[in-house]
Amino acid sequence: MTSDTTRAADPSLVWGDDGLPRSGRFGDVYFSSDDGLAETRAVFLTGCGLPEAWAGRRQFVVGELGFGTGLNIAALLDLWSRFRPDGGRLNIFSIEAFPVSRDDAARALGRWPELAPVADRMLAQWPRRARGFHRLDLPDLDATLDLAVMDVESALDQWTGRADAWFLDGFAPATNPQMWSQPVLDRIAAASAPGARVATFTVAGVVRRGLQTAGFAVEKRPGHGRKRERLEARRAGDPVISPPPPTVAILGAGIAGASLARAFRRLGVEPIVIDAGGPGAGASGNPAALVSPRLDAGLGPSAALHAQAFAHAVDLYRALPSAVIAQGALQLEATPRDAERFDTLAMADLFEAGTLARLDAAQTSARLGEDAPAGLDISEAVVLDPSAALEAWTGPVLIATVDRIETREGRQALIDAQGAVLCTVDAVCIAGGHASAMFAPDLTLQPIRGQASWTIDPEPAVAISKGGYVIPLRDGGVLFGATFDRDRTDTATAPADHDRNRVLLAETLPRMAGRIADRDLQGRASVRAATRDRLPLAGPVPGAPGRFILSGLGSRGFSTAPLLAEHVAALVTGAPSPLPADLIALVDPARFAARARRRASIPT
């Protein structure tokens, strides 16, 4: 996924005297003036054989070209809410290069009060307009929406799902030919499940012939309103019925394990969570955590991964009662290069407009109440109460120590040190931080010990990062640190490490350091896990069918775990992943072996 430093393209939406939204960019309407909802139901829902096509299905996937105002998806969700099969999950993938604002969408969808129950749910978490994939979670509807904000060919290349139905609703071929080109229709065919159905309002010859060339059987059908005809198409084959949901065990009850438990439950799977010490016993057990993105001014796939993961994480945390302690954080310049880096990041299209804002030294100093360098205001960062997230997501935890995993008749047996089988499941997800390496020895994980310190401070703290971090606690205290010691796994707190944290605090906020100089410190040491390339491991364990891993999250676990857990759960259950293909490759646990093979094949 490439990116430049330009914000998502403006749709140039204008409102006509008839109250209808039009695209000034394409000179076309978003929906019919005769009754856009009736047209959507006739062309797309009936055209794809819904709701009959999803009867008896555990998973059903709908793809769409042209998200627009969200009308088609609101109508789809309305139908799903009334006729969804028992235990069914709806996954929607839509593409929109020029997304409209939430306010414009609300104005457009407000024409149909009967859609309000589902439209309001969509509008409450309207997709961001930054470039990339954005996931909307609709748990009360057993549905998810992944919106790709990018050009259509890139989006189809990046999506790894397979659709059972397609709504082709870009602006007309005469005004938006790229949306209807043969390469696009070929990509739709490649991303279609056997028996997939396609519906569109247009009967233009280029579309009809293009679908036939792509391998679809195409028929004209009576149109709606003033349109005499429309198209329906079908891919050969019978729909594949989803197998029963797998049984799953999760090793670890930190933020990785909790995120996995949440993700599996969203897919209809109740996992068994196992941890020797209980929820938050490891690196996720501090009294507060700063959820902020890793700032990569290269703006490549790694930057896109962290931007997408961060956005999804903060959306989920904000939905948890009492989980967010504070909102917003400052990233202060620490080196001469940071000024240029921060300028680039503040303009990058990977983040929603306004998420990253440049502040000069006077502005940061005013916010902090003492002299400080220039920096970035990360408005969407949150200070999180980890215990609230773990409690909400983890569920019951089996307190036990897994000594080994054995494959028995294609299933995974989890065995303790006494040889007792704790459980036998179809798939096991390893999420035990640096200890995960014992179950995936070919995947190198480096332990990094960190000790955080905290105390009471009468002045309210502002969350900041600058080498270390300073964050407020719920009870009026302040947490700061942390030490960073590679290849150490001891977890006893050390007075010397409190002293190191005081020194780091004094370098960053000397006035605060002076205020708490005589205060006793509490602290906690834990061990994080990192990889050689500083990117997480999220996917199948190489050479071990039925085993998956989510680890190597480093210091960004609370930012990256929720999205990566949904990716791993999707791989286990066969659901569409929320990650684009290039980001899947970035976190694939097999990447190190693949790189080694490539290096070995290069002549010296």
C-alpha positions as MATLAB code, in Angstrom:
seq = 'MTSDTTRAADPSLVWGDDGLPRSGRFGDVYFSSDDGLAETRAVFLTGCGLPEAWAGRRQFVVGELGFGTGLNIAALLDLWSRFRPDGGRLNIFSIEAFPVSRDDAARALGRWPELAPVADRMLAQWPRRARGFHRLDLPDLDATLDLAVMDVESALDQWTGRADAWFLDGFAPATNPQMWSQPVLDRIAAASAPGARVATFTVAGVVRRGLQTAGFAVEKRPGHGRKRERLEARRAGDPVISPPPPTVAILGAGIAGASLARAFRRLGVEPIVIDAGGPGAGASGNPAALVSPRLDAGLGPSAALHAQAFAHAVDLYRALPSAVIAQGALQLEATPRDAERFDTLAMADLFEAGTLARLDAAQTSARLGEDAPAGLDISEAVVLDPSAALEAWTGPVLIATVDRIETREGRQALIDAQGAVLCTVDAVCIAGGHASAMFAPDLTLQPIRGQASWTIDPEPAVAISKGGYVIPLRDGGVLFGATFDRDRTDTATAPADHDRNRVLLAETLPRMAGRIADRDLQGRASVRAATRDRLPLAGPVPGAPGRFILSGLGSRGFSTAPLLAEHVAALVTGAPSPLPADLIALVDPARFAARARRRASIPT';
ca = [
       0.000    0.000    0.000;
       1.668    3.184   -1.122;
       0.934    6.648    0.127;
       1.821   10.213   -0.731;
       1.441   13.218    1.509;
      -1.924   14.291    0.115;
      -5.134   13.974    2.082;
      -7.953   11.769    0.831;
      -9.434   13.301   -2.298;
     -12.476   15.520   -1.790;
     -15.660   14.117   -3.367;
     -16.681   17.673   -4.349;
     -20.195   16.894   -3.162;
     -22.872   19.460   -3.924;
     -26.523   19.520   -2.923;
     -29.099   20.222   -5.611;
     -32.299   22.215   -5.245;
     -34.106   18.858   -5.102;
     -32.172   17.957   -1.950;
     -30.125   15.258   -3.704;
     -26.355   14.955   -3.328;
     -24.300   15.058   -6.515;
     -20.631   14.522   -7.213;
     -19.096   17.635   -8.691;
     -16.084   15.495   -9.534;
     -18.036   13.091  -11.754;
     -21.118   15.155  -12.574;
     -23.449   12.366  -11.449;
     -26.011   11.693   -8.706;
     -25.361    9.356   -5.792;
     -28.818    7.789   -6.034;
     -32.029    8.029   -8.045;
     -34.377   10.970   -7.596;
     -37.297    8.541   -8.090;
     -36.523    6.856   -4.724;
     -32.954    5.810   -4.148;
     -33.854    3.237   -1.501;
     -36.397    1.512   -3.694;
     -33.846    1.414   -6.508;
     -31.196   -0.051   -4.196;
     -33.551   -2.779   -3.051;
     -34.614   -3.620   -6.596;
     -31.213   -3.433   -8.290;
     -28.792   -4.715   -5.676;
     -30.647   -6.679   -3.016;
     -33.077   -8.435   -5.354;
     -30.425   -8.538   -8.071;
     -28.145  -10.591   -5.808;
     -30.944  -12.879   -4.664;
     -31.062  -11.542   -1.115;
     -32.074  -12.600    1.459;
     -32.493  -16.105    0.026;
     -28.833  -16.381   -0.985;
     -27.608  -16.232    2.615;
     -30.121  -18.684    4.059;
     -28.329  -21.291    6.147;
     -24.946  -19.605    5.724;
     -22.612  -19.125    8.703;
     -20.640  -16.466    6.813;
     -21.800  -14.314    3.927;
     -19.603  -11.749    2.183;
     -20.800   -8.784    0.121;
     -18.475   -6.624   -1.974;
     -19.309   -3.176   -3.271;
     -17.747   -0.727   -5.706;
     -18.834    2.797   -4.793;
     -19.706    3.228   -1.096;
     -20.950    6.777   -1.694;
     -23.402    7.880    0.994;
     -23.666    4.346    2.396;
     -27.232    3.887    1.138;
     -26.699    0.424   -0.343;
     -25.024   -0.830    2.811;
     -27.690    0.671    5.057;
     -30.346   -1.105    2.989;
     -28.331   -4.330    3.130;
     -27.952   -4.103    6.914;
     -31.644   -3.377    7.276;
     -32.459   -6.531    5.320;
     -29.865   -8.516    7.281;
     -31.297   -7.315   10.588;
     -34.685   -8.733    9.627;
     -33.698  -11.933    7.826;
     -30.222  -12.976    8.968;
     -29.754  -16.706    9.492;
     -29.216  -18.092   12.976;
     -25.530  -17.816   13.860;
     -24.791  -15.972   10.617;
     -22.123  -13.289   10.207;
     -22.175  -10.658    7.457;
     -18.880   -9.281    6.172;
     -18.990   -6.277    3.840;
     -16.121   -4.930    1.755;
     -16.689   -1.609    0.022;
     -14.453    0.734   -1.975;
     -14.606    4.504   -2.114;
     -11.805    6.705   -3.416;
     -13.654    9.938   -2.564;
     -15.410    9.440    0.797;
     -18.129   11.811    1.941;
     -18.301   13.255    5.432;
     -20.465   11.885    8.221;
     -22.645   14.997    8.128;
     -23.300   14.657    4.405;
     -24.071   10.965    4.801;
     -26.488   11.701    7.639;
     -28.273   14.294    5.498;
     -28.544   11.855    2.584;
     -29.674    8.846    4.627;
     -32.135   10.977    6.586;
     -34.484   10.834    3.581;
     -35.499    7.333    4.708;
     -36.516    7.227    8.389;
     -37.166    3.483    8.095;
     -33.393    2.979    7.786;
     -32.631    4.949   10.962;
     -32.068    1.911   13.234;
     -29.151    0.717   11.098;
     -28.129    4.054    9.583;
     -27.617    5.514   13.056;
     -25.309    2.622   13.932;
     -23.252    3.288   10.812;
     -23.134    7.011   11.370;
     -22.048    6.572   14.984;
     -18.773    5.106   13.734;
     -18.647    6.510   10.215;
     -15.482    5.378    8.398;
     -12.437    7.579    8.508;
     -11.365    9.324    5.323;
      -7.649    8.571    5.602;
      -6.139    6.365    2.914;
      -6.244    2.660    3.696;
      -8.649    0.049    5.057;
     -11.078    1.001    7.833;
     -13.158   -1.507    9.807;
     -16.558   -0.697   11.294;
     -17.651   -3.171   13.939;
     -21.433   -3.671   14.231;
     -21.709   -6.361   16.926;
     -25.439   -6.031   17.552;
     -25.984   -6.819   13.863;
     -23.341   -9.591   13.676;
     -21.762   -7.591   10.863;
     -18.529   -5.846    9.940;
     -17.795   -3.328    7.213;
     -14.313   -2.907    5.763;
     -14.070    0.277    3.697;
     -11.085    0.707    1.396;
     -10.349    4.382    0.833;
      -8.217    4.169   -2.300;
      -8.528    3.664   -6.036;
     -10.515    0.639   -7.136;
      -7.726   -1.443   -8.693;
      -5.452   -1.050   -5.684;
      -8.276   -1.916   -3.312;
      -9.206   -5.082   -5.194;
      -5.553   -6.105   -5.387;
      -5.184   -5.633   -1.622;
      -8.351   -7.408   -0.486;
      -7.849  -11.098    0.268;
     -11.518  -12.010    0.774;
     -13.969  -13.689   -1.581;
     -17.418  -12.172   -2.092;
     -20.674  -14.085   -2.430;
     -22.385  -11.004   -3.885;
     -21.215   -7.792   -5.550;
     -22.936   -4.410   -5.788;
     -21.376   -2.520   -8.721;
     -22.487    1.033   -8.037;
     -19.771    3.381   -9.202;
     -20.771    6.488  -11.081;
     -21.912    5.766  -14.635;
     -19.387    4.242  -17.082;
     -19.532    7.355  -19.237;
     -18.380    9.590  -16.354;
     -16.177    7.147  -14.384;
     -14.755    4.642  -16.892;
     -11.954    3.425  -14.598;
     -14.499    1.818  -12.248;
     -15.848   -0.322  -15.098;
     -12.631   -1.229  -16.926;
     -11.762   -4.793  -17.896;
      -8.918   -5.009  -15.337;
     -11.399   -4.063  -12.599;
     -13.988   -6.619  -13.728;
     -11.284   -9.289  -13.950;
     -10.267   -8.494  -10.386;
     -13.884   -8.801   -9.261;
     -14.038  -12.258  -10.806;
     -10.805  -13.251   -9.034;
     -12.263  -12.035   -5.724;
     -15.564  -13.898   -6.136;
     -16.614  -17.124   -4.439;
     -18.120  -19.940   -6.526;
     -21.707  -19.075   -7.433;
     -21.197  -15.391   -6.617;
     -23.826  -13.008   -7.955;
     -23.228   -9.520   -9.351;
     -25.811   -6.755   -9.706;
     -25.580   -3.325  -11.303;
     -27.868   -0.566  -12.552;
     -26.075   -0.174  -15.892;
     -26.503   -2.228  -19.040;
     -23.734   -0.432  -20.907;
     -22.126   -2.677  -23.480;
     -18.655   -2.225  -22.016;
     -19.921   -3.548  -18.667;
     -21.962   -6.406  -20.115;
     -19.118   -7.594  -22.346;
     -16.559   -7.021  -19.607;
     -18.417   -9.241  -17.128;
     -18.756  -11.951  -19.775;
     -15.046  -11.742  -20.567;
     -14.329  -12.056  -16.838;
     -16.239  -15.345  -16.782;
     -19.693  -14.337  -15.566;
     -22.992  -15.413  -17.119;
     -24.830  -12.121  -17.692;
     -28.544  -11.390  -18.089;
     -30.560   -8.221  -18.547;
     -33.426   -7.691  -16.117;
     -36.237   -5.118  -15.947;
     -34.936   -1.867  -14.505;
     -36.296    0.431  -11.843;
     -38.030    3.761  -12.358;
     -36.911    5.469  -15.532;
     -34.224    2.869  -16.210;
     -35.610    0.225  -18.504;
     -33.032   -2.471  -17.756;
     -30.348   -3.556  -15.322;
     -27.795   -6.387  -15.216;
     -27.468   -9.512  -13.129;
     -24.482  -11.826  -13.464;
     -23.405  -15.058  -11.859;
     -20.113  -16.886  -11.503;
     -20.114  -20.608  -12.212;
     -20.163  -23.063   -9.336;
     -22.178  -23.800   -6.245;
     -21.768  -21.682   -3.122;
     -19.385  -23.223   -0.603;
     -21.103  -23.852    2.692;
     -18.969  -22.750    5.626;
     -17.812  -25.588    7.876;
     -18.818  -25.584   11.550;
     -16.861  -23.070   13.636;
     -13.557  -24.428   14.927;
     -12.702  -24.980   18.565;
      -9.942  -22.626   19.666;
      -7.585  -22.209   22.623;
      -5.657  -19.012   23.361;
      -2.417  -19.137   25.339;
      -2.059  -15.839   27.173;
      -4.425  -13.397   28.865;
      -2.654  -10.107   28.197;
      -3.841   -7.630   25.591;
      -2.959  -10.013   22.727;
      -4.968  -12.864   24.256;
      -7.835  -10.588   25.260;
      -8.000   -9.124   21.742;
      -8.046  -12.623   20.271;
     -10.847  -13.669   22.616;
     -12.889  -10.664   21.556;
     -12.213  -11.281   17.863;
     -13.218  -14.941   18.034;
     -16.440  -14.186   19.889;
     -17.329  -11.679   17.184;
     -17.031  -14.571   14.735;
     -19.227  -16.904   16.780;
     -16.414  -18.871   18.431;
     -16.103  -19.156   22.229;
     -12.383  -19.723   22.876;
     -10.654  -21.343   25.831;
      -8.233  -18.788   27.317;
      -5.347  -20.197   29.354;
      -2.803  -18.241   31.397;
      -0.592  -19.282   34.292;
      -0.998  -15.967   36.116;
      -4.400  -14.701   35.005;
      -5.369  -11.585   33.028;
      -2.682   -8.900   32.885;
      -0.090  -10.937   34.763;
       2.566  -10.045   32.193;
       3.390   -6.938   30.182;
      -0.264   -5.800   30.039;
      -0.624   -5.349   33.788;
       0.482   -1.747   34.369;
      -2.111    0.651   35.850;
      -2.190    2.710   32.642;
      -1.053    2.427   29.036;
      -0.529    5.030   26.326;
      -2.200    4.053   23.060;
      -0.465    5.991   20.298;
       0.823    5.109   16.834;
       4.391    4.322   15.926;
       5.426    7.332   13.860;
       7.133    6.230   10.662;
       7.845    9.123    8.301;
       8.695    6.689    5.506;
       4.920    6.396    4.922;
       5.318    2.858    3.564;
       3.557   -0.376    4.550;
       4.932   -0.325    8.107;
       3.557    3.174    8.646;
       0.213    2.125    7.140;
       0.021   -0.883    9.468;
       0.522    1.210   12.577;
      -1.862    3.945   11.404;
      -4.658    1.469   10.637;
      -4.132   -0.512   13.828;
      -4.063    2.617   15.986;
      -7.286    4.003   14.503;
      -9.128    0.721   15.032;
      -7.814    0.298   18.572;
      -8.903    3.719   19.806;
     -12.367    3.218   18.304;
     -12.743   -0.033   20.234;
     -11.388    1.347   23.500;
     -13.689    4.357   23.396;
     -16.614    1.952   23.215;
     -15.623    0.379   26.563;
     -17.184    1.972   29.650;
     -14.578    3.664   31.857;
     -11.625    2.299   29.858;
     -10.241    5.656   28.724;
      -8.457    7.656   31.428;
      -7.438   10.603   29.243;
      -7.552   11.728   25.625;
      -4.699   13.113   23.525;
      -0.915   13.035   23.795;
       2.117   15.082   22.807;
       5.094   13.601   20.972;
       8.012   15.946   21.635;
      10.983   16.464   19.351;
      14.001   14.576   20.706;
      16.515   14.912   17.840;
      17.221   17.529   15.146;
      15.702   15.201   12.527;
      12.350   15.119   14.298;
      11.224   18.492   12.968;
      11.250   17.291    9.355;
       9.790   13.902   10.338;
       6.928   15.483   12.218;
       6.191   17.895    9.371;
       5.897   14.940    7.001;
       3.688   12.959    9.354;
       1.336   15.861   10.065;
       0.565   16.061    6.336;
       0.418   12.323    5.686;
      -2.785   10.871    4.302;
      -2.451    7.729    6.456;
      -4.019    9.587    9.386;
      -7.378   11.295    9.598;
      -7.100   15.036    9.105;
      -6.370   16.670   12.448;
      -5.102   13.526   14.169;
      -1.520   14.779   14.008;
      -0.962   18.527   14.353;
       2.342   20.387   14.568;
       2.953   22.486   17.668;
       5.813   24.915   18.188;
       7.775   25.101   21.433;
       5.586   27.866   22.819;
       2.468   25.793   22.288;
       3.852   22.613   23.856;
       5.271   24.610   26.771;
       1.890   26.204   27.389;
       0.232   22.776   27.399;
       2.778   21.295   29.795;
       3.310   24.268   32.089;
       7.086   24.205   31.635;
       9.651   24.669   28.887;
       9.430   21.997   26.217;
      10.524   21.488   22.602;
       8.201   21.566   19.603;
       6.259   18.437   18.810;
       3.150   16.725   17.520;
      -0.298   16.860   19.070;
      -1.781   13.355   18.647;
      -5.404   14.202   19.286;
      -6.754   10.641   19.026;
      -4.227    9.020   21.374;
      -5.742    7.668   24.573;
      -4.467    6.787   28.020;
      -6.055    3.430   28.752;
      -6.913    1.543   31.908;
      -5.619   -1.893   30.793;
      -7.661   -3.772   33.380;
     -10.894   -2.400   31.882;
     -10.017   -3.701   28.412;
      -8.857   -7.073   29.703;
     -11.970   -7.508   31.829;
     -14.278   -6.586   28.946;
     -12.639   -8.800   26.349;
     -10.931  -11.794   27.958;
     -13.812  -13.719   29.489;
     -13.191  -16.770   31.685;
      -9.529  -17.742   32.087;
      -8.256  -21.214   32.890;
      -5.359  -20.711   35.312;
      -2.865  -23.311   34.193;
       0.598  -23.732   32.725;
       0.879  -25.329   29.302;
       4.081  -27.366   29.072;
       3.754  -28.496   25.479;
       1.421  -28.764   22.503;
       0.999  -32.035   20.614;
      -0.755  -32.644   17.324;
      -3.116  -35.598   17.681;
      -5.171  -36.715   14.690;
      -5.026  -33.243   13.203;
      -6.047  -31.471   16.412;
      -4.018  -29.634   19.042;
      -3.653  -31.113   22.523;
      -2.479  -28.708   25.245;
      -0.635  -30.605   27.990;
       0.651  -29.514   31.388;
       3.909  -30.529   33.107;
       2.253  -33.553   34.733;
       1.137  -34.874   31.365;
      -2.522  -33.999   31.835;
      -4.388  -32.821   28.748;
      -5.887  -29.427   29.508;
      -7.916  -29.348   26.301;
      -7.903  -30.550   22.710;
      -8.918  -28.045   20.027;
      -8.879  -27.494   16.279;
      -6.592  -24.465   16.549;
      -4.380  -22.878   19.183;
      -3.360  -19.217   19.189;
      -0.087  -18.484   20.976;
      -0.215  -15.067   22.620;
       2.131  -15.337   25.579;
       4.512  -12.483   24.888;
       8.190  -13.465   24.957;
       7.224  -16.876   26.382;
       5.503  -17.648   23.056;
       8.902  -18.690   21.712;
       8.747  -21.997   23.592;
       5.828  -23.060   21.360;
       7.300  -21.597   18.155;
      11.071  -22.046   18.561;
      11.867  -21.173   14.957;
      10.461  -17.674   15.463;
      13.010  -15.524   17.236;
      11.514  -13.305   19.918;
      13.730  -11.001   21.928;
      12.709  -10.307   25.550;
      12.899   -6.656   26.630;
      12.499   -5.872   30.304;
      10.901   -2.565   31.215;
      10.205   -1.051   34.626;
       7.653    1.740   34.997;
       7.403    4.052   38.002;
       4.435    5.962   39.402;
       3.466    8.238   42.242;
       0.996   10.945   43.257;
       1.354   14.386   41.642;
      -1.009   17.204   42.626;
      -0.872   18.781   39.167;
      -2.718   16.976   36.356;
      -0.366   15.334   33.901;
      -0.520   15.572   30.117;
       0.403   12.388   28.262;
       3.716   12.841   26.456;
       6.340   10.765   24.679;
       9.983   11.715   24.238;
      12.245    8.710   24.502;
      10.217    7.596   27.506;
       6.656    8.539   28.324;
       4.629   10.311   31.030;
       0.936    9.507   31.446;
      -1.754   10.358   33.993;
      -3.308    7.728   36.238;
      -6.975    7.554   37.076;
      -6.445    8.463   40.745;
      -4.500   11.646   40.048;
      -1.112   10.028   39.935;
       1.463    9.999   37.179;
       3.241    7.035   35.596;
       6.571    7.475   33.833;
       9.470    5.505   32.385;
      10.131    2.974   31.277;
      13.507    1.306   31.339;
      14.476   -0.676   28.255;
      16.793   -3.634   28.818;
      17.197   -6.202   26.062;
      17.528   -9.918   26.797;
      16.427   -9.628   30.424;
      13.472  -11.586   31.804;
      13.638  -10.804   35.547;
      10.578   -8.971   36.857;
      11.493   -7.896   40.396;
      11.355   -4.111   40.726;
      14.726   -2.450   41.323;
      15.406    0.876   43.123;
      18.135    1.606   40.579;
      15.566    1.462   37.799;
      13.359    3.951   39.620;
      16.406    6.224   39.670;
      16.875    5.752   35.928;
      13.251    6.694   35.365;
      13.678    9.822   37.490;
      16.649   10.855   35.357;
      14.646   10.314   32.153;
      11.761   12.334   33.583;
      14.110   15.168   34.580;
      15.455   15.317   31.023;
      11.938   15.625   29.646;
       9.930   17.529   32.285;
      12.351   18.955   34.865;
       9.657   20.908   36.701;
       7.545   17.790   37.221;
      10.625   15.797   38.213;
      11.370   18.424   40.874;
       7.838   18.277   42.265;
       7.991   14.535   42.849;
      11.691   14.306   43.741;
      10.953   13.436   47.382;
       7.958   11.212   46.778;
       8.073    7.457   47.175;
       7.649    5.555   43.945;
       5.685    2.460   43.189;
       6.614    0.391   40.177;
       6.283   -2.712   38.146;
       8.658   -4.573   35.852;
       7.495   -6.764   32.991;
       8.900   -8.277   29.824;
       7.837   -7.366   26.316;
       8.603   -9.343   23.174;
      10.176   -7.898   20.022;
      11.203   -9.255   16.644;
      14.283   -8.620   14.525;
      12.455   -6.202   12.237;
      10.394   -4.578   15.026;
       7.153   -5.760   13.433;
       4.619   -8.098   15.044;
       4.040  -11.770   14.360;
       0.415  -12.368   13.384;
      -0.538  -15.509   11.497;
       0.138  -19.236   11.123;
       3.181  -20.719   12.804;
       5.334  -21.998    9.898;
       5.388  -25.767    9.608;
       2.805  -26.257   12.361;
      -0.731  -26.674   10.979;
      -3.397  -25.650   13.447;
      -1.107  -23.284   15.344;
      -1.173  -19.505   15.093;
       0.718  -16.745   16.856;
       0.147  -13.147   17.904;
       3.293  -11.850   19.553;
       6.294   -9.584   19.048;
       4.169   -6.499   19.720;
       6.976   -4.624   21.480;
       5.845   -1.440   23.197;
       2.802   -0.960   20.941;
       0.709   -3.930   22.016;
      -2.330   -1.931   23.084;
      -2.255   -0.122   19.727;
      -1.684   -3.101   17.408;
      -3.221   -6.113   19.169;
      -6.948   -5.441   18.511;
      -6.623   -5.248   14.713;
      -4.016   -7.999   14.397;
      -6.158  -10.274   16.554;
      -9.040   -9.829   14.112;
      -6.666  -10.802   11.311;
      -5.551  -13.981   13.117;
      -9.136  -14.902   14.019;
     -10.121  -14.421   10.379;
      -7.370  -16.797    9.252;
      -8.523  -19.442   11.735;
     -12.214  -19.202   10.832;
     -12.034  -18.414    7.118;
     -13.531  -14.933    7.463;
     -12.180  -11.967    5.456;
      -9.168  -10.295    7.045;
      -9.314   -6.581    7.892;
      -5.735   -6.203    6.636;
      -4.669   -5.385    3.080;
      -2.459   -7.982    1.406;
       0.774   -6.035    1.744;
       0.229   -5.601    5.473;
      -0.572   -9.306    5.850;
       2.818  -10.047    4.318;
       4.419   -7.559    6.688;
       3.303   -9.465    9.810;
       3.411  -12.993    8.367;
       5.427  -15.198   10.760;
       6.941  -16.965    7.732;
       8.583  -13.778    6.456;
      11.950  -14.435    8.085;
      12.302  -17.870    6.514;
      11.219  -16.447    3.161;
      13.876  -13.731    3.381;
      16.511  -16.299    4.267;
      15.560  -18.366    1.224;
      15.769  -15.321   -1.016;
      19.196  -14.425    0.342;
      20.411  -17.980   -0.166;
      19.304  -17.924   -3.810;
      21.238  -14.744   -4.653;
      24.626  -15.585   -6.224;
      27.595  -14.178   -4.357;
];
